[in-house]
Amino acid sequence: DLTSKWEVLEPKTSLVNKSDIFDSIDACDVVVTVLSQVAYLACMMGKPAVLLGRMQLSGSGAVYEVEHPSQIPELIKTACDRGMTTEMCRCWVDHVARMLKYELVQGEELVSGFVRRSVDDIVEDMASAITVKV
C-alpha cells in the first residue's frame, strides 16, 4: 500500500492501488503518460493520450505531445475537449500498419518456422478488432 507515502499529493489527485489498467483507461477522459505503453492501450481503446516524453508514438499524429512543461495543463484540457479526433484515429491505424510492416514482423521466410500465424492472419485480426471508425 503506497498511499501513506503520497500524502503530499493535491486533494484532486487519486492514487489507486491494484487497479486494472483497462478499467482505469475506460473510466478516464484522457490518459497522461511519460514513456509507458499505456499510450498504446489508450489508442487501442479510442481514448486520447497525452505524452509527456518521447516514445514510438511520438511524431505519429495519434497522440497529443508536450513540447514544454508549461504546455501540460492546456494540452490536457485540449485533449479533454477534442478527444481522439478522426485524424488521430487515421494516424493511429497508419502507425500500427507501419509497425507491423517495418518493426514487428520480419519477412515470413525468415521466421516461418517459428511463427504460427501469417502476416495476413494478423492483419485480418487487427482489422476486425478496430472499434474506432476511421
N, CA, C and O atoms as a MOPAC input file, in Angstrom:
PM7 MOZYME 1SCF
protein

 N      0.83900 1    -1.18200 1     0.00000 1
 C      0.00000 1     0.00000 1     0.00000 1
 C      0.87800 1     1.23700 1     0.00000 1
 O      1.58300 1     1.51200 1     0.97100 1
 N      0.83000 1     1.97300 1    -1.08500 1
 C      1.68200 1     3.14500 1    -1.23700 1
 C      1.01400 1     4.43100 1    -0.76900 1
 O      1.67300 1     5.46900 1    -0.71800 1
 N     -0.26200 1     4.39800 1    -0.42900 1
 C     -0.99200 1     5.62900 1    -0.14800 1
 C     -0.38700 1     6.44000 1     0.98700 1
 O     -0.45900 1     7.66900 1     0.95600 1
 N      0.19300 1     5.81300 1     1.96300 1
 C      0.78400 1     6.56400 1     3.07600 1
 C      1.99600 1     7.37900 1     2.62600 1
 O      2.33800 1     8.37200 1     3.26800 1
 N      2.63200 1     6.98700 1     1.56500 1
 C      3.81200 1     7.68800 1     1.05200 1
 C      3.43700 1     8.88800 1     0.18300 1
 O      4.30100 1     9.69900 1    -0.15100 1
 N      2.16600 1     9.01000 1    -0.18600 1
 C      1.74200 1    10.02500 1    -1.14300 1
 C      0.86300 1    11.09600 1    -0.51400 1
 O     -0.00100 1    11.66000 1    -1.18600 1
 N      1.07100 1    11.37700 1     0.74100 1
 C      0.24900 1    12.36800 1     1.43900 1
 C      0.40900 1    13.77400 1     0.88100 1
 O     -0.46300 1    14.61900 1     1.08300 1
 N      1.50300 1    14.03600 1     0.18600 1
 C      1.75800 1    15.38100 1    -0.32900 1
 C      1.00900 1    15.68700 1    -1.62600 1
 O      1.06900 1    16.81500 1    -2.11500 1
 N      0.31400 1    14.71700 1    -2.18200 1
 C     -0.41300 1    14.95000 1    -3.43200 1
 C     -1.58100 1    15.90600 1    -3.21700 1
 O     -2.15600 1    15.98000 1    -2.13200 1
 N     -1.91100 1    16.62900 1    -4.26900 1
 C     -3.05600 1    17.54200 1    -4.22000 1
 C     -4.33000 1    16.76900 1    -3.89300 1
 O     -4.42100 1    15.57600 1    -4.18100 1
 N     -5.31300 1    17.43900 1    -3.29600 1
 C     -6.57800 1    16.76100 1    -2.99600 1
 C     -7.28500 1    16.23600 1    -4.24400 1
 O     -8.06400 1    15.28700 1    -4.15400 1
 N     -7.02600 1    16.84200 1    -5.41200 1
 C     -7.65800 1    16.39400 1    -6.65000 1
 C     -7.07800 1    15.07300 1    -7.14500 1
 O     -7.69000 1    14.39900 1    -7.97400 1
 N     -5.91800 1    14.70200 1    -6.65000 1
 C     -5.21600 1    13.52200 1    -7.11900 1
 C     -5.72400 1    12.28500 1    -6.38900 1
 O     -5.87400 1    12.28200 1    -5.16700 1
 N     -5.98400 1    11.24000 1    -7.15900 1
 C     -6.38900 1     9.96600 1    -6.57200 1
 C     -5.32200 1     8.93400 1    -6.87000 1
 O     -4.90000 1     8.77900 1    -8.01600 1
 N     -4.89200 1     8.23900 1    -5.85000 1
 C     -3.95000 1     7.14300 1    -6.02900 1
 C     -4.72800 1     5.85300 1    -5.85500 1
 O     -5.31600 1     5.60900 1    -4.80100 1
 N     -4.72800 1     5.04100 1    -6.87600 1
 C     -5.49300 1     3.80600 1    -6.84300 1
 C     -4.51500 1     2.64700 1    -6.88600 1
 O     -3.72300 1     2.51900 1    -7.81900 1
 N     -4.58000 1     1.81100 1    -5.87200 1
 C     -3.73400 1     0.62000 1    -5.82200 1
 C     -4.48400 1    -0.57400 1    -6.40100 1
 O     -5.70500 1    -0.67400 1    -6.27900 1
 N     -3.75000 1    -1.46000 1    -7.02100 1
 C     -4.30200 1    -2.71600 1    -7.52100 1
 C     -5.46000 1    -2.50600 1    -8.48500 1
 O     -6.49200 1    -3.17000 1    -8.38300 1
 N     -5.28800 1    -1.59500 1    -9.40300 1
 C     -6.33000 1    -1.29900 1   -10.38500 1
 C     -6.01400 1    -2.00200 1   -11.69400 1
 O     -4.84900 1    -2.17300 1   -12.05300 1
 N     -7.04700 1    -2.40300 1   -12.39400 1
 C     -6.89600 1    -2.96900 1   -13.72100 1
 C     -6.67900 1    -1.81100 1   -14.70000 1
 O     -7.48400 1    -0.88000 1   -14.73200 1
 N     -5.62900 1    -1.85100 1   -15.48300 1
 C     -5.28100 1    -0.74000 1   -16.36300 1
 C     -6.37500 1    -0.49000 1   -17.40000 1
 O     -6.63300 1     0.65900 1   -17.76000 1
 N     -7.01100 1    -1.54100 1   -17.87600 1
 C     -8.06900 1    -1.36300 1   -18.86800 1
 C     -9.28500 1    -0.66600 1   -18.25600 1
 O     -9.89700 1     0.19200 1   -18.89300 1
 N     -9.63500 1    -1.03300 1   -17.02200 1
 C    -10.73900 1    -0.35400 1   -16.32800 1
 C    -10.39500 1     1.11100 1   -16.08400 1
 O    -11.25000 1     1.98700 1   -16.21100 1
 N     -9.14300 1     1.36700 1   -15.73400 1
 C     -8.71300 1     2.74300 1   -15.47900 1
 C     -8.79300 1     3.59600 1   -16.73900 1
 O     -9.28300 1     4.72400 1   -16.69900 1
 N     -8.31600 1     3.06100 1   -17.85100 1
 C     -8.36800 1     3.79700 1   -19.11900 1
 C     -9.81800 1     4.02700 1   -19.52200 1
 O    -10.17900 1     5.11400 1   -19.97100 1
 N    -10.63700 1     3.01200 1   -19.36200 1
 C    -12.04000 1     3.13100 1   -19.72900 1
 C    -12.74900 1     4.21000 1   -18.90400 1
 O    -13.63800 1     4.89400 1   -19.41100 1
 N    -12.36200 1     4.36100 1   -17.64700 1
 C    -13.02300 1     5.31500 1   -16.74500 1
 C    -12.52900 1     6.75600 1   -16.90700 1
 O    -13.17900 1     7.68400 1   -16.42600 1
 N    -11.40200 1     6.95300 1   -17.56900 1
 C    -10.84200 1     8.30400 1   -17.65200 1
 C    -11.23000 1     9.00400 1   -18.94600 1
 O    -11.66400 1     8.37900 1   -19.91400 1
 N    -11.05700 1    10.32700 1   -18.93000 1
 C    -11.30600 1    11.12400 1   -20.13100 1
 C    -10.07000 1    11.19500 1   -21.01400 1
 O    -10.17000 1    11.19500 1   -22.24100 1
 N     -8.90000 1    11.25500 1   -20.37700 1
 C     -7.62200 1    11.39800 1   -21.07400 1
 C     -6.57100 1    10.58900 1   -20.32900 1
 O     -6.54700 1    10.57000 1   -19.09800 1
 N     -5.70700 1     9.92500 1   -21.07400 1
 C     -4.57700 1     9.20100 1   -20.48600 1
 C     -3.34600 1    10.08800 1   -20.60900 1
 O     -3.02500 1    10.56700 1   -21.69700 1
 N     -2.65700 1    10.30500 1   -19.49200 1
 C     -1.42000 1    11.08400 1   -19.49100 1
 C     -0.31200 1    10.14600 1   -19.04000 1
 O     -0.39100 1     9.54200 1   -17.97000 1
 N      0.72500 1    10.02800 1   -19.87000 1
 C      1.79500 1     9.09400 1   -19.56000 1
 C      3.13900 1     9.65300 1   -20.01000 1
 O      3.20200 1    10.53000 1   -20.87200 1
 N      4.19500 1     9.14300 1   -19.42600 1
 C      5.53400 1     9.61000 1   -19.77100 1
 C      6.09300 1     8.76500 1   -20.90900 1
 O      6.19800 1     9.24300 1   -22.03800 1
 N      6.44600 1     7.53700 1   -20.63100 1
 C      7.04400 1     6.66600 1   -21.64500 1
 C      6.38500 1     5.29800 1   -21.66900 1
 O      6.95000 1     4.34800 1   -22.21200 1
 N      5.23600 1     5.18900 1   -21.10600 1
 C      4.59000 1     3.90400 1   -20.91600 1
 C      3.88700 1     3.40500 1   -22.16800 1
 O      3.48200 1     4.18700 1   -23.02800 1
 N      3.75400 1     2.10800 1   -22.25200 1
 C      2.97900 1     1.50000 1   -23.32700 1
 C      1.48700 1     1.70300 1   -23.12000 1
 O      0.67500 1     1.28900 1   -23.94700 1
 N      1.12800 1     2.34900 1   -22.00200 1
 C     -0.26400 1     2.67500 1   -21.73500 1
 C     -0.81800 1     3.56800 1   -22.83900 1
 O     -2.01700 1     3.52300 1   -23.11500 1
 N      0.01800 1     4.37100 1   -23.47000 1
 C     -0.43300 1     5.20600 1   -24.58900 1
 C     -0.96500 1     4.32800 1   -25.72000 1
 O     -1.95700 1     4.67800 1   -26.35900 1
 N     -0.32100 1     3.20500 1   -25.97100 1
 C     -0.81000 1     2.27700 1   -26.98600 1
 C     -2.16800 1     1.72000 1   -26.59200 1
 O     -3.07000 1     1.62800 1   -27.42600 1
 N     -2.31800 1     1.35000 1   -25.33100 1
 C     -3.59600 1     0.81800 1   -24.86300 1
 C     -4.69700 1     1.86300 1   -25.00400 1
 O     -5.81400 1     1.54300 1   -25.40900 1
 N     -4.37900 1     3.11400 1   -24.66900 1
 C     -5.36000 1     4.19500 1   -24.79700 1
 C     -5.79800 1     4.33500 1   -26.25600 1
 O     -6.99200 1     4.43000 1   -26.53800 1
 N     -4.85400 1     4.34700 1   -27.16600 1
 C     -5.18800 1     4.46600 1   -28.59400 1
 C     -6.04900 1     3.29200 1   -29.04700 1
 O     -7.01000 1     3.47800 1   -29.79300 1
 N     -5.71400 1     2.09900 1   -28.60400 1
 C     -6.50000 1     0.92500 1   -28.97600 1
 C     -7.92400 1     1.03500 1   -28.46700 1
 O     -8.85200 1     0.51500 1   -29.08700 1
 N     -8.10300 1     1.72100 1   -27.32300 1
 C     -9.42700 1     1.85900 1   -26.72300 1
 C    -10.13400 1     3.14200 1   -27.16700 1
 O    -11.23400 1     3.44300 1   -26.70200 1
 N     -9.49400 1     3.89700 1   -28.07300 1
 C    -10.11000 1     5.10900 1   -28.59000 1
 C    -10.07900 1     6.29200 1   -27.64000 1
 O    -10.86300 1     7.22900 1   -27.79100 1
 N     -9.17900 1     6.26000 1   -26.65800 1
 C     -9.04800 1     7.34900 1   -25.68800 1
 C     -7.87700 1     8.24300 1   -26.08500 1
 O     -6.85100 1     7.74300 1   -26.54700 1
 N     -8.01400 1     9.54900 1   -25.91400 1
 C     -6.88600 1    10.43400 1   -26.22600 1
 C     -5.75600 1    10.23300 1   -25.21600 1
 O     -5.99600 1    10.03700 1   -24.02500 1
 N     -4.53200 1    10.28600 1   -25.71200 1
 C     -3.35300 1    10.12700 1   -24.85300 1
 C     -2.46400 1    11.36000 1   -24.98700 1
 O     -2.23500 1    11.86500 1   -26.08600 1
 N     -1.97200 1    11.83100 1   -23.85100 1
 C     -1.02400 1    12.94500 1   -23.80600 1
 C      0.32500 1    12.36600 1   -23.41300 1
 O      0.46400 1    11.75700 1   -22.35300 1
 N      1.32600 1    12.56100 1   -24.27900 1
 C      2.67300 1    12.05800 1   -23.99700 1
 C      3.50500 1    13.15000 1   -23.33700 1
 O      3.62500 1    14.25700 1   -23.86300 1
 N      4.07100 1    12.83100 1   -22.19200 1
 C      4.97100 1    13.76300 1   -21.51500 1
 C      6.42000 1    13.47800 1   -21.86500 1
 O      7.30700 1    14.24000 1   -21.48200 1
 N      6.67400 1    12.40500 1   -22.58000 1
 C      8.02400 1    12.03100 1   -23.01000 1
 C      7.98200 1    11.55600 1   -24.45400 1
 O      6.93400 1    11.58900 1   -25.10000 1
 N      9.12300 1    11.11600 1   -24.95200 1
 C      9.22100 1    10.65600 1   -26.33900 1
 C      9.23900 1     9.13400 1   -26.35000 1
 O      9.89400 1     8.49800 1   -25.52400 1
 N      8.51300 1     8.56900 1   -27.29500 1
 C      8.45200 1     7.11700 1   -27.46500 1
 C      8.09500 1     6.82000 1   -28.91400 1
 O      8.11400 1     7.72200 1   -29.75200 1
 N      7.76700 1     5.55800 1   -29.22200 1
 C      7.47400 1     5.17600 1   -30.60400 1
 C      6.28500 1     5.93200 1   -31.19200 1
 O      6.24400 1     6.15700 1   -32.40100 1
 N      5.32500 1     6.32600 1   -30.37200 1
 C      4.16000 1     7.06800 1   -30.87400 1
 C      4.46000 1     8.54100 1   -31.13000 1
 O      3.66400 1     9.23900 1   -31.75700 1
 N      5.60200 1     9.01200 1   -30.64700 1
 C      5.97500 1    10.41300 1   -30.86500 1
 C      6.07100 1    10.70100 1   -32.35800 1
 O      6.67100 1     9.94000 1   -33.11700 1
 N      5.47100 1    11.80700 1   -32.76000 1
 C      5.51300 1    12.20100 1   -34.15700 1
 C      4.52300 1    11.46300 1   -35.04600 1
 O      4.47900 1    11.70200 1   -36.25200 1
 N      3.73000 1    10.57000 1   -34.46500 1
 C      2.79300 1     9.77700 1   -35.26300 1
 C      1.52600 1    10.54400 1   -35.61300 1
 O      0.85600 1    10.22400 1   -36.59500 1
 N      1.19600 1    11.55300 1   -34.81800 1
 C     -0.05900 1    12.27400 1   -35.01200 1
 C     -1.22800 1    11.62200 1   -34.29600 1
 O     -2.33800 1    12.15400 1   -34.31300 1
 N     -0.99400 1    10.47500 1   -33.66400 1
 C     -2.06700 1     9.73500 1   -32.98900 1
 C     -2.27200 1    10.17100 1   -31.54200 1
 O     -3.26300 1     9.79300 1   -30.91600 1
 N     -1.34200 1    10.96500 1   -31.00600 1
 C     -1.39600 1    11.36800 1   -29.60400 1
 C     -1.11000 1    12.86200 1   -29.48100 1
 O     -0.59200 1    13.48700 1   -30.40600 1
 N     -1.45200 1    13.41200 1   -28.34000 1
 C     -1.09400 1    14.79600 1   -28.02900 1
 C      0.29700 1    14.77200 1   -27.41800 1
 O      0.58000 1    13.94300 1   -26.55300 1
 N      1.17200 1    15.67800 1   -27.86100 1
 C      2.55400 1    15.65900 1   -27.39600 1
 C      2.94400 1    16.97600 1   -26.73500 1
 O      2.69100 1    18.05500 1   -27.27100 1
 N      3.55600 1    16.86900 1   -25.57700 1
 C      4.02000 1    18.03300 1   -24.82500 1
 C      5.44100 1    18.35100 1   -25.26600 1
 O      6.32500 1    17.49600 1   -25.20400 1
 N      5.65500 1    19.57400 1   -25.70600 1
 C      6.99800 1    20.00800 1   -26.08900 1
 C      7.70100 1    20.72500 1   -24.93400 1
 O      8.92900 1    20.72000 1   -24.84400 1
 N      6.91100 1    21.33800 1   -24.05600 1
 C      7.46800 1    22.07600 1   -22.92400 1
 C      6.52800 1    21.89900 1   -21.72800 1
 O      5.30800 1    21.89700 1   -21.89500 1
 N      7.09100 1    21.74900 1   -20.52300 1
 C      6.23000 1    21.52600 1   -19.34800 1
 C      5.12300 1    22.56800 1   -19.15500 1
 O      4.07400 1    22.25500 1   -18.59300 1
 N      5.34700 1    23.78400 1   -19.61000 1
 C      4.32600 1    24.82200 1   -19.44500 1
 C      3.06100 1    24.52300 1   -20.26100 1
 O      2.00700 1    25.10200 1   -19.99700 1
 N      3.15600 1    23.62900 1   -21.24100 1
 C      2.02000 1    23.27200 1   -22.09900 1
 C      1.09100 1    22.22700 1   -21.48000 1
 O     -0.03300 1    22.04000 1   -21.94500 1
 N      1.55400 1    21.55600 1   -20.44800 1
 C      0.83200 1    20.38900 1   -19.93100 1
 C     -0.62900 1    20.69500 1   -19.58700 1
 O     -1.51300 1    20.00400 1   -20.09400 1
 N     -0.92400 1    21.70000 1   -18.74800 1
 C     -2.34100 1    21.91700 1   -18.40000 1
 C     -3.23100 1    22.21000 1   -19.61100 1
 O     -4.33000 1    21.66600 1   -19.72000 1
 N     -2.76400 1    23.05900 1   -20.50700 1
 C     -3.57300 1    23.41400 1   -21.67500 1
 C     -3.74400 1    22.22200 1   -22.62500 1
 O     -4.81200 1    22.03800 1   -23.20900 1
 N     -2.69500 1    21.42200 1   -22.77300 1
 C     -2.78400 1    20.27100 1   -23.67300 1
 C     -3.74300 1    19.21500 1   -23.11500 1
 O     -4.47800 1    18.58300 1   -23.87300 1
 N     -3.73500 1    19.02500 1   -21.81000 1
 C     -4.68000 1    18.08400 1   -21.20300 1
 C     -6.10400 1    18.59400 1   -21.40500 1
 O     -7.00400 1    17.81200 1   -21.71300 1
 N     -6.31300 1    19.88900 1   -21.23500 1
 C     -7.64700 1    20.46900 1   -21.46200 1
 C     -8.06700 1    20.27600 1   -22.92000 1
 O     -9.20900 1    19.90500 1   -23.19200 1
 N     -7.16000 1    20.52300 1   -23.84400 1
 C     -7.45500 1    20.33200 1   -25.26800 1
 C     -7.82200 1    18.87600 1   -25.54300 1
 O     -8.78100 1    18.60000 1   -26.26400 1
 N     -7.06300 1    17.95300 1   -24.97300 1
 C     -7.34200 1    16.52600 1   -25.16500 1
 C     -8.72000 1    16.16800 1   -24.59900 1
 O     -9.44700 1    15.36900 1   -25.18900 1
 N     -9.07600 1    16.76000 1   -23.45600 1
 C    -10.41000 1    16.52700 1   -22.87900 1
 C    -11.49900 1    17.06500 1   -23.80100 1
 O    -12.52100 1    16.41200 1   -24.01600 1
 N    -11.27500 1    18.24500 1   -24.33600 1
 C    -12.27800 1    18.88800 1   -25.18400 1
 C    -12.43000 1    18.20700 1   -26.54700 1
 O    -13.54600 1    18.01300 1   -27.02700 1
 N    -11.31200 1    17.84900 1   -27.16200 1
 C    -11.34200 1    17.31600 1   -28.52800 1
 C    -11.40100 1    15.80100 1   -28.57800 1
 O    -11.94700 1    15.23400 1   -29.52500 1
 N    -10.84700 1    15.13900 1   -27.57500 1
 C    -10.78900 1    13.68200 1   -27.58900 1
 C     -9.82100 1    13.17400 1   -28.64700 1
 O     -8.91500 1    13.88900 1   -29.07500 1
 N    -10.02500 1    11.95000 1   -29.05500 1
 C     -9.21600 1    11.35900 1   -30.12600 1
 C     -9.94800 1    11.65800 1   -31.43000 1
 O    -10.98100 1    11.05700 1   -31.72400 1
 N     -9.41400 1    12.57400 1   -32.19300 1
 C    -10.07900 1    13.04700 1   -33.40200 1
 C    -10.04300 1    12.00100 1   -34.51000 1
 O     -9.31200 1    11.01400 1   -34.42200 1
 N    -10.83400 1    12.22300 1   -35.54400 1
 C    -10.83500 1    11.32100 1   -36.70000 1
 C     -9.44300 1    11.24900 1   -37.31300 1
 O     -8.98700 1    10.17200 1   -37.69600 1
 N     -8.76800 1    12.38600 1   -37.40700 1
 C     -7.41300 1    12.39800 1   -37.97400 1
 C     -6.44700 1    11.60800 1   -37.08800 1
 O     -5.58200 1    10.89300 1   -37.59500 1
 N     -6.59000 1    11.73400 1   -35.78400 1
 C     -5.72900 1    10.97000 1   -34.87400 1
 C     -5.98000 1     9.46700 1   -35.03500 1
 O     -5.04300 1     8.66900 1   -34.97800 1
 N     -7.24400 1     9.08500 1   -35.23500 1
 C     -7.56500 1     7.66900 1   -35.46800 1
 C     -6.90800 1     7.16900 1   -36.74300 1
 O     -6.37400 1     6.06000 1   -36.78100 1
 N     -6.94700 1     7.99000 1   -37.79000 1
 C     -6.27600 1     7.60800 1   -39.04800 1
 C     -4.77000 1     7.44800 1   -38.82400 1
 O     -4.15700 1     6.50100 1   -39.31800 1
 N     -4.19000 1     8.37900 1   -38.08000 1
 C     -2.75600 1     8.30700 1   -37.78700 1
 C     -2.42600 1     7.07200 1   -36.96200 1
 O     -1.37500 1     6.46000 1   -37.15400 1
 N     -3.31500 1     6.70000 1   -36.04600 1
 C     -3.11900 1     5.50600 1   -35.22000 1
 C     -3.08700 1     4.25400 1   -36.10200 1
 O     -2.19000 1     3.42100 1   -35.97200 1
 N     -4.05800 1     4.12800 1   -36.99000 1
 C     -4.10900 1     2.97200 1   -37.88700 1
 C     -2.85700 1     2.94000 1   -38.76600 1
 O     -2.28100 1     1.87400 1   -38.98400 1
 N     -2.43600 1     4.09800 1   -39.26900 1
 C     -1.23000 1     4.18400 1   -40.09000 1
 C      0.00400 1     3.76700 1   -39.28200 1
 O      0.86500 1     3.04300 1   -39.78100 1
 N      0.08000 1     4.22700 1   -38.04300 1
 C      1.22100 1     3.87700 1   -37.17900 1
 C      1.28500 1     2.36500 1   -36.96300 1
 O      2.35400 1     1.76200 1   -37.06400 1
 N      0.14300 1     1.76000 1   -36.66700 1
 C      0.11200 1     0.30700 1   -36.44200 1
 C      0.53000 1    -0.42500 1   -37.71000 1
 O      1.28400 1    -1.39500 1   -37.64500 1
 N      0.05000 1     0.02600 1   -38.85200 1
 C      0.42100 1    -0.61800 1   -40.12000 1
 C      1.92400 1    -0.52900 1   -40.36500 1
 O      2.54800 1    -1.50200 1   -40.78800 1
 N      2.50800 1     0.65200 1   -40.09400 1
 C      3.96700 1     0.80100 1   -40.26900 1
 C      4.72600 1    -0.08500 1   -39.28600 1
 O      5.72700 1    -0.70100 1   -39.65000 1
 N      4.25100 1    -0.15200 1   -38.03700 1
 C      4.91700 1    -1.00200 1   -37.04400 1
 C      4.90000 1    -2.45800 1   -37.49500 1
 O      5.90300 1    -3.16300 1   -37.38800 1
 N      3.75200 1    -2.90000 1   -37.99900 1
 C      3.66700 1    -4.27500 1   -38.48200 1
 C      4.61700 1    -4.51400 1   -39.64500 1
 O      5.30400 1    -5.53500 1   -39.70100 1
 N      4.65000 1    -3.57100 1   -40.56500 1
 C      5.46100 1    -3.76400 1   -41.76300 1
 C      6.95600 1    -3.69500 1   -41.48200 1
 O      7.72300 1    -4.51600 1   -41.98400 1
 N      7.36900 1    -2.72100 1   -40.68200 1
 C      8.80200 1    -2.45700 1   -40.55300 1
 C      9.44400 1    -2.92600 1   -39.25000 1
 O     10.66200 1    -3.10300 1   -39.20100 1
 N      8.66100 1    -3.13000 1   -38.20000 1
 C      9.29800 1    -3.42300 1   -36.92200 1
 C      8.82200 1    -4.69600 1   -36.24300 1
 O      9.62600 1    -5.40500 1   -35.64000 1
 N      7.53300 1    -5.00100 1   -36.32700 1
 C      7.00400 1    -6.10000 1   -35.54000 1
 C      7.03200 1    -7.45000 1   -36.23300 1
 O      7.02500 1    -8.48700 1   -35.57000 1
 N      7.06200 1    -7.45300 1   -37.55100 1
 C      7.01600 1    -8.70900 1   -38.28700 1
 C      8.17500 1    -8.74000 1   -39.26400 1
 O      8.29000 1    -7.87800 1   -40.13600 1
 N      9.01700 1    -9.72000 1   -39.11500 1
 C     10.10100 1    -9.88100 1   -40.07700 1
 C      9.54700 1   -10.63400 1   -41.27900 1
 O      8.43800 1   -11.16800 1   -41.24300 1
 N     10.33500 1   -10.66400 1   -42.33300 1
 C      9.90800 1   -11.39400 1   -43.52400 1
 C      9.48100 1   -12.80500 1   -43.18200 1
 O     10.14000 1   -13.48100 1   -42.39200 1
 N      8.38800 1   -13.25800 1   -43.76700 1
 C      7.85100 1   -14.58400 1   -43.44200 1
 C      8.87400 1   -15.69400 1   -43.66700 1
 O      8.89600 1   -16.66800 1   -42.91400 1
 N      9.70800 1   -15.56700 1   -44.67300 1
 C     10.69200 1   -16.61000 1   -44.95100 1
 C     11.67200 1   -16.77700 1   -43.79200 1
 O     12.12800 1   -17.88300 1   -43.50100 1
 N     11.98800 1   -15.65700 1   -43.13400 1
 C     12.95000 1   -15.71400 1   -42.04200 1
 C     12.38900 1   -16.37000 1   -40.78600 1
 O     13.12700 1   -17.00300 1   -40.03200 1
 N     11.08500 1   -16.22000 1   -40.56000 1
 C     10.51900 1   -16.69500 1   -39.29700 1
 C      9.41300 1   -17.72300 1   -39.46700 1
 O      8.79000 1   -18.12300 1   -38.48300 1
 N      9.15900 1   -18.15300 1   -40.68000 1
 C      8.01900 1   -19.04300 1   -40.93000 1
 C      8.05700 1   -20.30600 1   -40.06800 1
 O      7.00400 1   -20.82400 1   -39.69700 1
 N      9.21900 1   -20.79700 1   -39.74900 1
 C      9.31500 1   -21.98800 1   -38.91400 1
 C      9.00100 1   -21.72800 1   -37.45800 1
 O      8.76100 1   -22.66900 1   -36.70100 1
 N      8.99600 1   -20.47400 1   -37.04900 1
 C      8.77000 1   -20.12700 1   -35.64900 1
 C      7.43100 1   -19.45100 1   -35.38900 1
 O      6.97000 1   -19.41000 1   -34.24900 1
 N      6.80700 1   -18.92400 1   -36.42600 1
 C      5.57600 1   -18.15500 1   -36.26700 1
 C      4.39300 1   -19.00700 1   -36.69600 1
 O      4.40800 1   -19.59300 1   -37.77800 1
 N      3.37300 1   -19.07800 1   -35.85600 1
 C      2.20600 1   -19.90600 1   -36.15600 1
 C      1.21300 1   -19.19600 1   -37.06100 1
 O      0.42500 1   -19.84700 1   -37.74700 1
 N      1.24300 1   -17.88200 1   -37.07100 1
 C      0.27500 1   -17.12000 1   -37.84900 1
 C      0.98600 1   -16.32700 1   -38.92800 1
 O      2.10800 1   -15.85700 1   -38.73800 1
 N      0.32400 1   -16.18800 1   -40.05100 1
 C      0.90300 1   -15.40700 1   -41.14700 1
 C      0.61400 1   -13.92600 1   -40.91800 1
 O     -0.20700 1   -13.57100 1   -40.07300 1
 N      1.28400 1   -13.07900 1   -41.66300 1
 C      1.04800 1   -11.64300 1   -41.60600 1
 C     -0.40900 1   -11.35800 1   -41.99300 1
 O     -1.05400 1   -10.49500 1   -41.39800 1
 N     -0.92400 1   -12.08500 1   -42.99000 1
 C     -2.31600 1   -11.88900 1   -43.40400 1
 C     -3.28100 1   -12.18600 1   -42.25500 1
 O     -4.26600 1   -11.47100 1   -42.06900 1
 N     -3.00000 1   -13.24200 1   -41.48500 1
 C     -3.84700 1   -13.58100 1   -40.33800 1
 C     -3.82800 1   -12.45600 1   -39.29900 1
 O     -4.87000 1   -12.09200 1   -38.75200 1
 N     -2.65400 1   -11.91600 1   -39.03500 1
 C     -2.51200 1   -10.84800 1   -38.04500 1
 C     -3.27100 1    -9.60400 1   -38.49600 1
 O     -4.01000 1    -9.00800 1   -37.71300 1
 N     -3.09000 1    -9.21000 1   -39.75700 1
 C     -3.76600 1    -8.01400 1   -40.28000 1
 C     -5.27700 1    -8.21100 1   -40.26700 1
 O     -6.01200 1    -7.28500 1   -39.92500 1
 N     -5.74800 1    -9.38000 1   -40.62600 1
 C     -7.18900 1    -9.64900 1   -40.62000 1
 C     -7.75400 1    -9.53100 1   -39.20300 1
 O     -8.81600 1    -8.94100 1   -39.00300 1
 N     -7.05000 1   -10.08800 1   -38.22700 1
 C     -7.49100 1    -9.99300 1   -36.83500 1
 C     -7.51200 1    -8.54000 1   -36.35900 1
 O     -8.44600 1    -8.10900 1   -35.68300 1
 N     -6.47900 1    -7.80200 1   -36.71800 1
 C     -6.42900 1    -6.39200 1   -36.29400 1
 C     -7.54200 1    -5.59000 1   -36.94800 1
 O     -8.18500 1    -4.77100 1   -36.29100 1
 N     -7.77100 1    -5.81500 1   -38.22100 1
 C     -8.81000 1    -5.06800 1   -38.93300 1
 C    -10.18900 1    -5.34600 1   -38.33200 1
 O    -11.01600 1    -4.43900 1   -38.23100 1
 N    -10.43400 1    -6.57700 1   -37.94000 1
 C    -11.73300 1    -6.89800 1   -37.35800 1
 C    -11.85900 1    -6.37900 1   -35.92800 1
 O    -12.97100 1    -6.24300 1   -35.41600 1
 N    -10.73300 1    -6.08900 1   -35.27900 1
 C    -10.75800 1    -5.61300 1   -33.89800 1
 C    -10.86200 1    -4.10300 1   -33.77600 1
 O    -11.10200 1    -3.58600 1   -32.68500 1
 N    -10.68500 1    -3.38700 1   -34.88100 1
 C    -10.73200 1    -1.91700 1   -34.81900 1
 C    -12.14700 1    -1.50500 1   -34.45700 1
 O    -13.11200 1    -1.84800 1   -35.14000 1
 N    -12.24400 1    -0.75400 1   -33.35700 1
 C    -13.56600 1    -0.32200 1   -32.89500 1
 C    -13.81500 1     1.14300 1   -33.16900 1
 O    -14.94200 1     1.61600 1   -33.02500 1
 N    -12.78500 1     1.86800 1   -33.56100 1
 C    -12.92200 1     3.29300 1   -33.83200 1
 C    -13.16200 1     3.47700 1   -35.31500 1
 O    -12.40500 1     2.96000 1   -36.13700 1
 N    -14.20900 1     4.20800 1   -35.66600 1
 C    -14.48700 1     4.45600 1   -37.08200 1
 C    -13.47200 1     5.43900 1   -37.63500 1
 O    -13.18600 1     6.46600 1   -37.01900 1
 N    -12.93600 1     5.12000 1   -38.79200 1
 C    -11.96400 1     5.99900 1   -39.43900 1
 C    -12.60200 1     6.57300 1   -40.68200 1
 O    -11.96900 1     7.34800 1   -41.39900 1

